[in-house]
Amino acid sequence: MPNRFWGPFIMLVAGLNVTVFGQDAHYWTSQFGTRSTLLGGVVIGSVDDMGATYYNPGRLALIENPSFLISARVYDYSVLLLRDGAEDGTDLKSNSFNPAPGLIAGSFKPKQLSGHHFAYSVLPRIKVNYELSVRQVTDVGGLGANPGIQQVKQEIALQQKIDESWWGLTWSYRIHPRVGIGITPYLAFRKEHQSERVLAGAEISEFLVATAIYINEFSYSTYRALAKTGASYEDSTLSLGVTVTLPSLHVFGEGSTVFSLTQSGGDLNGDGTIDDRLTTSNQEDIDAQYRSTWAVGGGIAYRFRHVRVHTSAEWYAGVSAYEVIEVDSTLRSLTLSISHYSQPVFNYGVGAEFTLIRKTRGYVSFATDRSAVPASSDANNISLTTWNFYHFTGGASLAIGQSELVLGLSYSQGKQILPTIFDLQDELGVDLIKTADTIHARVQRWKFIFGVSIDL
């Protein structure tokens, strides 16, 4: 059997890397705090809940009654669809319903440090869990010199899991009755796993079956340190704020890789002899790192009679290419390079809060969430999603005594066009199995927001 029988299955997996979609390519996907979440996170200059620890530490000193956030539950329902992603007319689809990142935070004021405000926060920054799989039987009607092969049976499974959390301690100080400054140092922990598996088989004759098994996986966990600084101004109608996020510093990390390719029952060189092959490589306890970039942001909010309008914008620098996991160079031909790089990103948004009825306020917001992945990104980049998100959020808050109940709903969507990722040809170059020339990828996300805060 010609070598090209096996090649498409290997190339198929490499091509399907683009279907493993992490949100680390987007910076505004997650929001934190109760009212801040309903405003889509466009509160850099006007945050008035415990989201200040993240959005602008300088605001904490200007908040009269910082709240202890005892519950801020966000449930995320996502649908990922690759039309013609496995074969022309065969889609790949993934549905997930999981708790989305939420913020747990509290504030305190030591009596010995008058005017100084402190807060602690636990920030689940990224939570990703995508699984894509397909099982199919394809009629091929004979493969070149092997007319006995009438069908190819295959199973494809891809998975990506990312869990990144930040632990922070905020300091804020009011340097003027209307001006506050602050900083939040963070220790960030990130854990990621990606897995690609393909099982393919074909019946060559009554007594001979050809099979191919392909496994390519990597995992890593890292610790890094970073910080966010901010300053804020507020009067009776106007609020302003600016922030600077510092690039991260590597603390510790390790990773592992698994590569395995098994081929049996096929004539790989066409000499009439069955060629079986097993290629495998397992590497553990490898140095690993993950880098996050620096950013600068600003926001303005203006209070009209019954409406307060919020606007924010933030620019993120790019990240130069680097190796996330230092794979042994002598074995690199057995697996893809595991690297990361990104381009600069500019996001902006607008939101409004207004009185509905007594003790009840309404919220609406819109925000962009552009991808940091360059359009020319290759399969070695662990971040491959080039689409842009657009977030629409609405909800309401109800004051109940010293507490506040928040309910809301957010909708986001993104689209991306991918080139063909599977093309199986016979010896004459005739297409036997081929996905569409372009594959339309689409993701939709709904967030159901529930939060409770208590004024202390």
Long-range contacts (C-beta under 8 A, 24 or more apart in sequence): 1-143, 1-145, 1-146, 1-149, 1-204, 1-210, 1-266, 1-267, 1-268, 1-270, 2-143, 2-144, 2-145, 2-146, 2-267, 2-268, 2-270, 2-427, 3-268, 3-269, 4-144, 4-424, 4-425, 4-427, 5-143, 5-146, 5-149, 5-202, 5-210, 5-266, 6-212, 6-263, 6-266, 6-268, 8-422, 8-423, 8-424, 8-433, 9-154, 9-198, 9-200, 9-212, 9-214, 10-198, 10-214, 10-261, 11-421, 11-422, 12-156, 12-198, 12-421, 12-422, 13-156, 13-158, 13-196, 13-197, 13-198, 13-214, 13-216, 14-336, 14-379, 15-379, 15-421, 15-422, 16-85, 16-132, 16-156, 16-158, 16-196, 16-421, 17-196, 17-336, 17-379, 17-384, 18-379, 18-384, 18-418, 18-421, 18-441, 19-80, 19-82, 19-85, 19-92, 19-132, 19-158, 19-441, 20-130, 20-132, 20-158, 20-159, 20-160, 20-194, 20-196, 20-384, 21-80, 21-128, 21-130, 21-160, 21-384, 21-385, 21-443, 22-126, 22-128, 22-130, 22-160, 22-162, 22-192, 22-382, 22-383, 22-384, 22-385, 23-126, 23-128, 23-162, 23-385, 24-126, 24-128, 24-162, 24-164, 24-382, 24-383, 25-342, 25-371, 25-372, 25-373, 25-383, 25-384, 25-385, 25-386, 26-369, 26-370, 26-371, 26-372, 26-385, 26-389, 27-295, 27-314, 27-316, 27-345, 27-347, 27-369, 27-372, 28-314, 28-347, 28-349, 28-367, 28-368, 28-369, 28-389, 28-391, 29-126, 29-369, 29-389, 29-391, 29-412, 30-100, 30-101, 30-124, 30-125, 30-126, 31-393, 32-72, 32-101, 32-102, 32-103, 32-123, 33-69, 33-72, 33-103, 33-105, 33-451, 34-67, 34-69, 34-72, 34-397, 34-404, 34-406, 34-451, 34-452, 34-453, 35-353, 35-363, 35-397, 35-406, 37-72, 37-74, 37-393, 37-406, 37-408, 37-410, 37-449, 37-451, 38-351, 38-353, 38-363, 38-365, 38-393, 38-394, 38-395, 38-396, 38-397, 38-406, 38-408, 38-449, 39-310, 39-351, 39-353, 39-363, 39-365, 39-393, 40-349, 40-351, 40-365, 40-366, 40-367, 40-391, 40-393, 40-410, 41-312, 41-349, 41-367, 42-299, 42-310, 42-311, 42-312, 42-348, 42-349, 42-350, 42-351, 42-365, 42-367, 43-299, 43-301, 43-310, 43-312, 43-351, 44-230, 44-241, 44-242, 44-243, 44-297, 44-298, 44-299, 44-312, 44-313, 44-314, 45-232, 45-239, 45-240, 45-241, 45-242, 45-298, 45-299, 45-300, 45-301, 45-310, 45-311, 45-312, 46-234, 46-239, 46-241, 46-299, 46-300, 46-301, 46-308, 46-310, 47-241, 49-453, 50-103, 50-105, 50-106, 50-107, 50-119, 50-121, 50-453, 51-103, 52-119, 52-170, 52-172, 53-103, 53-105, 53-119, 53-120, 53-121, 53-123, 53-168, 53-170, 53-184, 54-103, 54-121, 54-123, 54-168, 54-184, 54-228, 55-230, 55-243, 56-182, 56-230, 56-231, 56-232, 56-241, 56-243, 56-299, 57-170, 57-171, 57-172, 57-181, 57-182, 57-183, 57-184, 57-228, 57-229, 57-230, 57-243, 58-172, 58-180, 58-181, 58-182, 58-229, 58-230, 58-231, 58-232, 58-241, 58-243, 59-172, 59-180, 59-182, 59-230, 59-232, 59-234, 59-241, 60-107, 60-117, 60-119, 60-170, 60-172, 60-180, 60-182, 61-115, 61-117, 61-172, 61-173, 61-174, 61-180, 61-181, 61-182, 62-174, 62-178, 62-180, 62-232, 62-234, 65-455, 65-456, 66-107, 66-117, 66-119, 66-456, 67-107, 67-404, 67-453, 67-454, 67-455, 67-456, 68-105, 68-106, 68-107, 68-453, 68-454, 68-456, 69-103, 69-104, 69-105, 69-106, 69-451, 69-452, 69-453, 70-452, 70-453, 70-454, 71-450, 71-451, 71-452, 72-102, 72-103, 72-104, 72-450, 72-451, 72-452, 72-453, 73-99, 73-102, 73-449, 73-450, 73-451, 74-99, 74-100, 74-101, 74-102, 74-447, 74-448, 74-449, 74-450, 75-99, 75-100, 75-447, 75-448, 75-450, 76-100, 76-127, 76-445, 76-446, 76-447, 77-445, 77-446, 77-447, 77-448, 78-130, 78-443, 78-444, 78-445, 78-446, 79-443, 79-444, 79-445, 80-130, 80-132, 80-441, 80-442, 80-443, 81-441, 81-442, 81-443, 82-132, 82-418, 82-439, 82-440, 82-441, 83-436, 83-439, 83-440, 83-441, 83-442, 84-435, 84-436, 84-439, 84-440, 85-132, 85-134, 85-421, 85-435, 85-439, 85-441, 86-134, 86-136, 86-156, 86-422, 86-435, 87-136, 87-138, 87-422, 87-433, 87-434, 87-435, 88-434, 88-435, 88-436, 90-134, 90-136, 92-132, 92-133, 92-134, 93-132, 94-130, 94-131, 94-132, 96-129, 96-130, 96-131, 98-127, 98-129, 99-127, 100-127, 100-447, 101-125, 101-126, 101-127, 102-451, 107-456, 115-173, 115-174, 116-171, 116-172, 116-173, 117-170, 117-171, 117-172, 117-173, 117-174, 117-182, 118-169, 118-170, 118-171, 118-172, 119-169, 119-170, 119-172, 120-168, 120-169, 120-170, 121-166, 121-167, 121-168, 121-169, 121-170, 121-184, 122-165, 122-166, 122-167, 122-168, 123-165, 123-166, 123-167, 123-168, 123-186, 124-163, 124-164, 124-165, 125-164, 125-165, 125-166, 125-188, 126-162, 126-163, 126-164, 126-190, 127-162, 127-163, 127-164, 128-160, 128-161, 128-162, 128-163, 129-160, 129-161, 130-158, 130-159, 130-160, 130-161, 131-157, 131-158, 131-159, 132-156, 132-157, 132-158, 132-159, 133-157, 133-158, 138-433, 140-424, 140-432, 140-433, 141-432, 142-426, 143-202, 143-426, 143-432, 144-426, 144-427, 144-428, 145-270, 145-427, 146-204, 148-203, 148-204, 148-205, 149-202, 149-203, 149-204, 149-210, 150-203, 151-202, 151-203, 152-200, 152-201, 152-202, 152-424, 152-433, 153-200, 153-201, 153-202, 154-198, 154-199, 154-200, 154-201, 155-197, 155-198, 155-199, 155-200, 156-197, 156-198, 157-195, 157-196, 157-197, 157-198, 158-195, 158-196, 158-197, 159-193, 159-194, 159-195, 160-192, 160-193, 160-194, 160-195, 161-191, 161-192, 161-193, 162-190, 162-191, 162-192, 163-190, 163-191, 163-192, 164-188, 164-189, 164-190, 164-191, 165-189, 178-233, 178-234, 178-235, 179-231, 179-232, 179-233, 180-231, 180-232, 181-229, 181-230, 181-231, 181-232, 182-229, 182-230, 182-231, 183-227, 183-228, 183-229, 183-230, 184-227, 184-228, 184-229, 185-225, 185-226, 185-227, 186-225, 186-226, 186-227, 186-228, 187-223, 187-224, 187-225, 187-251, 188-223, 188-224, 188-225, 188-226, 188-248, 188-292, 189-221, 189-222, 189-223, 190-221, 190-222, 190-224, 190-290, 191-219, 191-220, 191-221, 192-219, 192-220, 192-221, 192-382, 193-217, 193-218, 193-219, 194-218, 194-219, 194-382, 204-265, 204-266, 208-265, 208-274, 209-265, 210-263, 210-264, 210-265, 210-266, 211-262, 211-263, 211-264, 211-265, 212-261, 212-262, 212-263, 212-266, 213-260, 213-261, 213-262, 214-260, 214-261, 215-258, 215-259, 215-260, 215-261, 216-258, 216-259, 216-335, 216-336, 217-257, 217-258, 217-259, 218-255, 218-256, 218-257, 218-258, 218-325, 218-335, 218-338, 219-255, 219-256, 220-253, 220-254, 220-255, 220-256, 220-286, 220-288, 220-290, 220-324, 220-325, 221-253, 221-254, 221-255, 221-288, 222-250, 222-251, 222-252, 222-253, 222-288, 222-289, 222-290, 223-251, 223-252, 223-253, 224-248, 224-249, 224-250, 224-251, 224-253, 224-289, 224-290, 224-291, 224-292, 225-249, 225-251, 226-292, 236-303, 237-302, 237-303, 238-300, 238-301, 238-302, 238-303, 239-299, 239-300, 239-301, 239-302, 240-298, 240-299, 240-300, 241-298, 241-299, 242-296, 242-297, 242-298, 243-295, 243-296, 243-297, 243-298, 243-314, 244-294, 244-295, 244-296, 244-297, 245-294, 245-295, 245-296, 245-297, 246-294, 247-291, 247-292, 247-293, 247-294, 247-317, 248-290, 248-291, 248-292, 250-289, 250-291, 253-287, 253-288, 253-289, 253-290, 254-285, 254-286, 254-287, 254-288, 255-286, 255-287, 255-288, 255-324, 255-325, 255-338, 256-282, 256-283, 256-284, 256-285, 256-286, 257-281, 257-282, 257-283, 257-286, 257-325, 257-327, 257-335, 257-338, 258-282, 259-334, 259-335, 279-334, 281-331, 281-334, 281-335, 283-327, 283-328, 283-331, 286-325, 286-326, 286-327, 286-328, 287-325, 287-326, 288-324, 288-325, 288-326, 289-322, 289-324, 290-324, 290-340, 291-319, 291-322, 291-340, 292-319, 293-317, 293-318, 293-319, 293-342, 306-354, 306-355, 307-352, 307-353, 307-354, 308-352, 308-353, 308-354, 309-350, 309-351, 309-352, 310-350, 310-351, 310-352, 310-353, 310-365, 311-348, 311-349, 311-350, 311-351, 312-348, 312-349, 312-367, 313-346, 313-347, 313-348, 313-349, 314-346, 314-347, 314-348, 315-344, 315-345, 315-346, 316-344, 316-345, 316-346, 316-347, 316-372, 317-344, 318-342, 318-343, 318-344, 318-372, 319-372, 324-382, 336-379, 336-380, 337-380, 338-380, 338-382, 339-380, 339-381, 339-382, 340-381, 340-382, 340-383, 341-374, 341-377, 341-381, 342-372, 342-373, 342-374, 342-383, 343-372, 343-373, 343-374, 344-372, 345-370, 345-371, 345-372, 346-370, 349-391, 351-393, 356-396, 359-398, 359-399, 359-400, 360-396, 360-397, 360-398, 360-399, 361-396, 361-397, 362-394, 362-395, 362-396, 363-393, 363-394, 363-395, 363-396, 363-397, 363-408, 364-393, 364-394, 365-391, 365-392, 365-393, 365-394, 366-390, 366-391, 366-392, 366-393, 367-391, 367-393, 369-412, 385-414, 385-416, 386-416, 387-414, 387-415, 387-416, 387-441, 387-443, 388-414, 389-413, 389-414, 389-445, 390-414, 393-447, 395-449, 402-454, 402-455, 403-452, 403-453, 403-454, 403-455, 404-452, 404-453, 404-455, 405-451, 405-452, 406-449, 406-450, 406-451, 406-452, 406-453, 407-449, 407-450, 408-447, 408-448, 408-449, 409-446, 409-447, 409-448, 409-449, 410-445, 410-446, 410-447, 410-449, 411-444, 411-445, 411-446, 411-447, 412-444, 412-445, 412-447, 413-442, 413-443, 413-444, 413-445, 414-442, 414-443, 415-440, 415-441, 415-442, 416-441, 416-442, 417-441
